[in-house]
């Protein structure tokens, strides 16, 4: 689940950066910037076309992660990868109502 949450976290970071009032979840600030574009594209590719639909992104986290992983690996250095996974996990657990 942690790795699967990778894409969702980046999308939330994008949303938070664009409009912190719309997305008041502090966990979004944990996402490394290098992963954001990859995860946004991956989420869209799996059907989560609304960047504000975090529930969709978390519900489809395995597909988003599988799609985003190669891009994230190429865009982020080795030190950022664990941060991406940790941020994604935190965003899905803290920012999406269960």
N, C-alpha and C positions, 0 to 999 in steps of 0.2 A: 504494500500500500504506500509506503514512503516514496519509493521511486515512482510509483504511479501518480502520485500527487504533484510531481514536478511541474507539469504543465499548468496546472491550476494555480499554483503559487505565482508563477510568472505573470499570468494573466491578471491576477489580483494586484500584483505590483504595478502593472501598467495602469490599471483602473485607479489605484490609489494615487499614483503619480499625476494622473490626469485630473482627478477630482476627489480629493480626500473627504469631501463632505458626502459624496455619493457612496463611498466605500470606507466606512469608518473603522475598519479592522486594522489595528496596528501591526498585525503579523505580516501584512503585505509589504512592509518596508524591509523585511528580511531577505527578499529575493535579490540575488545578484543581477545586475543590469544586463550582463552578457547573455542571460538566458531568456530574456523577455520576448524578443522578436521570434525566437524559435518556438516558444511555447504558445504564443499568440497564433502563429501560423498553424501549428499542430492542432490546436483546439478548433480552429475554423475548419480544418481538413476533416475532422471527425464529427462535424455537425454542430458544434457550439459556436455559432456565428456572432452571438451577442457577447461582447467582452464583459458585460456586466452580469451575465448569467453564470455565476460561480457554481451554483448547484449543478448545472449541466456539466461543467468542467470537472467537478469532483466526482460526479456519477460516472463519467466516462474517463476517469483518470488513467486507467491501464492503456487505453487506446491513445490518449493524448501523450502519455509518457513514451510509448513505443514509437510514435511518430516524431516526437521532439528530441529524443535521446541522441541521434546522430548529429543533429544540428547543435545541440547544447555541448556535446563533446568537442565539436570543432570550434565553437565560439567562446567557450570558457576554459580557463586553465585548470589544471588538476586540482588546485586548492579550492576552486569555486564549486566543483561538482558536489561535494558533501553538503555545502551550504544550500545548493539548489534543492537537493532532496529534503533537507531539514526544513527549509522554508516552505516547500510544497506541503509537507506533512502538517506543519503548524497552521498554514492557511486553511486547509480543508478541515482541520479539527476545530479551529477557533473562529472561522469566518462563515461557516455554513451551518445553519441550524439542523440538528439531527431529527 
